[in-house]
Amino acid sequence: MPLDIAMTVATLVLMGGNYFFESTAVHEILGVVLLVLWAVHITLNRRFFLSLFKGRYNVFRILQAVVNCGILLCAIFLMVSGIMLSNHVFAWLGIESGASFARTAHLLASHWYYALMSLHIGLHVSLIANRLGLAGAFKSKAALVATRVVAVLVAGYGIYVFVIRGLWKYLFLQQSFFFFDTERGYALFFVDYIAIVVLFAVAVHYVAKLMKA
């Protein structure tokens, strides 16, 4: 759980591009940190990837495999494009070509990674609640209803932010550069992006419930 939380926080910070820090080196270093965390995460969950070609697939397992493999594919593209664009950590490699492709790939992969990560969280809501010791609290009908109401409200705000922030444009390459809305500020950036995580997580959580029904 600490590993998953660290990866989520790192992703949220990295989604702000180079706007949070004066030096682009910080963004590159955080990217390397996320890559290392990913390596540890895959090692700990290697059984999932080793079992991909075993057993029968139902609709839910297909969804889970698509989401998880999609995240891994995006992570690979982020790693390769990040190395190509590096001006600090990997500058010693002397890569001078392919910058245009790398920028487009990095923008596209980062936003799909973010969306798929949110779906991944939604597929493991029950597991997360158990590990955080919250499962017992949801046995109370009042607590369960309150949680669902809050989740729906935050997800509703997430829909608004998804449009206002223009994330759909990045997912389908309708915008070729990352725009940071300084008027909304840094704190609201995290509130907005967390709301979008909740939006995707809530949506896939209930879709998965329907699949299992």
C-alpha positions in Angstrom: 0.0 0.0 0.0 2.8 2.6 0.8 4.3 1.7 -2.6 0.9 2.3 -4.4 0.4 5.6 -2.6 3.9 6.8 -3.5 3.3 5.9 -7.2 0.0 7.7 -7.2 1.4 10.9 -5.6 4.4 10.9 -7.9 2.0 10.5 -10.9 -0.1 13.5 -9.8 3.0 15.7 -9.3 4.4 14.6 -12.7 1.1 15.4 -14.4 1.8 19.1 -13.7 4.7 18.9 -16.2 7.6 21.3 -15.4 5.3 24.0 -13.9 5.8 23.0 -10.2 9.6 23.4 -10.2 12.1 26.0 -11.5 14.4 23.3 -12.8 13.2 20.6 -15.3 15.7 18.3 -13.6 13.2 17.8 -10.8 10.6 16.5 -13.2 13.2 14.1 -14.7 14.3 12.8 -11.3 10.7 12.2 -10.2 10.2 10.3 -13.5 13.1 8.1 -12.7 11.8 7.6 -9.2 8.4 6.5 -10.6 10.2 4.2 -13.0 12.0 2.5 -10.1 8.7 2.2 -8.1 7.2 0.6 -11.2 10.0 -2.0 -11.3 9.4 -2.8 -7.7 5.6 -2.9 -8.3 5.9 -5.3 -11.2 8.3 -7.5 -9.3 5.8 -7.8 -6.4 2.9 -8.5 -8.8 4.8 -10.7 -11.2 2.3 -13.5 -10.7 -0.4 -11.5 -12.5 1.7 -11.0 -15.6 2.9 -14.6 -15.5 -0.7 -15.8 -15.4 -1.9 -13.8 -18.4 -1.8 -16.7 -20.7 -3.2 -19.2 -18.3 -6.8 -20.0 -17.4 -10.1 -18.9 -18.9 -11.1 -15.3 -19.4 -14.4 -13.7 -18.5 -15.4 -10.1 -19.2 -14.0 -8.8 -15.9 -10.6 -10.5 -16.4 -10.4 -9.1 -19.9 -11.0 -5.6 -18.6 -8.4 -6.1 -15.8 -5.8 -7.4 -18.3 -6.4 -4.5 -20.7 -6.1 -1.9 -18.0 -3.0 -3.4 -16.4 -1.2 -4.1 -19.7 -2.2 -0.6 -21.0 -0.6 1.0 -18.0 2.6 -1.0 -18.6 2.7 0.0 -22.3 2.2 3.6 -21.4 5.0 3.3 -18.8 7.3 2.0 -21.4 6.5 4.8 -23.8 7.0 7.4 -21.0 10.3 5.9 -20.1 11.6 5.9 -23.7 10.3 9.3 -24.6 11.5 10.8 -21.3 15.0 9.6 -21.9 14.9 11.1 -25.4 13.8 14.4 -24.1 16.1 14.5 -21.1 18.3 17.6 -20.6 19.7 16.5 -17.3 19.6 12.9 -16.0 20.1 11.2 -19.4 21.8 14.1 -21.2 25.0 12.0 -21.3 23.4 9.7 -23.9 23.6 12.6 -26.4 20.3 11.9 -28.0 19.6 14.8 -30.4 17.0 13.4 -32.9 13.3 12.4 -32.5 12.4 15.2 -30.1 9.1 16.0 -31.9 8.0 12.4 -31.8 9.1 12.1 -28.1 7.1 15.1 -27.0 4.0 13.8 -28.7 4.5 10.3 -27.3 5.2 11.7 -23.8 2.1 13.9 -23.8 -0.2 11.1 -25.1 1.3 8.3 -22.9 1.3 10.4 -19.7 -2.5 11.1 -20.0 -3.4 7.6 -20.9 -1.2 6.4 -18.1 -3.1 8.7 -15.7 -6.5 7.6 -17.0 -5.6 3.9 -16.8 -4.1 4.3 -13.4 -7.4 5.8 -12.2 -9.3 2.8 -13.7 -6.8 0.5 -12.0 -7.6 2.1 -8.6 -11.3 1.6 -9.3 -10.8 -2.1 -10.0 -9.2 -2.5 -6.6 -11.4 -0.3 -4.4 -12.5 -3.2 -2.1 -8.9 -4.3 -1.7 -7.8 -0.8 -0.9 -10.5 -0.4 1.7 -9.5 -3.6 3.3 -5.8 -2.7 3.5 -6.7 0.7 4.9 -8.9 -0.9 7.5 -12.0 0.8 6.2 -14.0 -2.3 5.3 -15.6 -2.6 8.8 -16.8 1.0 8.6 -18.8 0.3 5.4 -20.8 -2.4 7.2 -22.8 0.5 8.6 -25.6 1.4 6.1 -25.3 5.1 7.0 -21.5 5.1 6.4 -21.9 3.3 3.1 -24.6 5.7 1.9 -22.5 8.7 2.9 -19.5 7.3 1.2 -21.4 6.7 -2.0 -22.9 10.2 -2.0 -19.5 11.8 -1.5 -18.0 9.6 -4.3 -20.8 10.6 -6.7 -20.4 14.3 -5.9 -16.7 14.2 -6.3 -17.1 12.2 -9.6 -19.6 14.8 -10.8 -17.1 17.5 -10.2 -14.5 15.3 -11.9 -16.7 15.4 -15.1 -16.7 19.2 -15.0 -13.0 19.3 -14.5 -12.3 16.7 -17.2 -13.9 19.1 -19.7 -12.6 22.3 -18.3 -9.0 21.0 -18.0 -9.3 19.6 -21.5 -8.0 16.2 -20.7 -10.0 14.6 -23.4 -7.9 16.7 -25.9 -4.7 15.1 -24.7 -6.1 11.6 -24.8 -7.0 12.0 -28.5 -4.1 14.3 -29.5 -6.5 17.2 -30.1 -3.9 19.4 -28.4 -0.2 19.0 -29.0 1.1 20.8 -25.9 0.4 20.7 -22.2 -1.4 23.8 -20.9 -1.2 24.7 -17.2 -4.0 27.0 -16.1 -2.2 29.3 -13.7 -5.4 31.2 -12.9 -6.8 28.1 -11.2 -3.6 27.8 -9.1 -1.5 24.8 -7.9 -3.6 23.7 -5.0 -6.7 23.5 -7.2 -4.7 21.5 -9.8 -4.3 18.7 -7.3 -8.0 18.9 -6.2 -9.1 18.8 -9.9 -6.8 15.9 -10.8 -7.8 13.9 -7.7 -11.4 14.4 -8.7 -10.8 13.0 -12.1 -9.1 10.0 -10.5 -12.3 9.5 -8.4 -14.4 9.9 -11.6 -12.7 7.1 -13.5 -12.4 4.9 -10.4 -16.1 5.2 -9.5 -17.2 4.6 -13.1 -15.1 1.4 -13.5 -15.9 0.2 -10.0 -19.6 0.0 -10.8 -19.0 -1.3 -14.3 -17.0 -4.1 -12.8 -19.8 -4.8 -10.3 -22.2 -5.2 -13.2 -19.7 -7.6 -14.9 -19.5 -9.8 -11.8 -23.3 -9.8 -11.3 
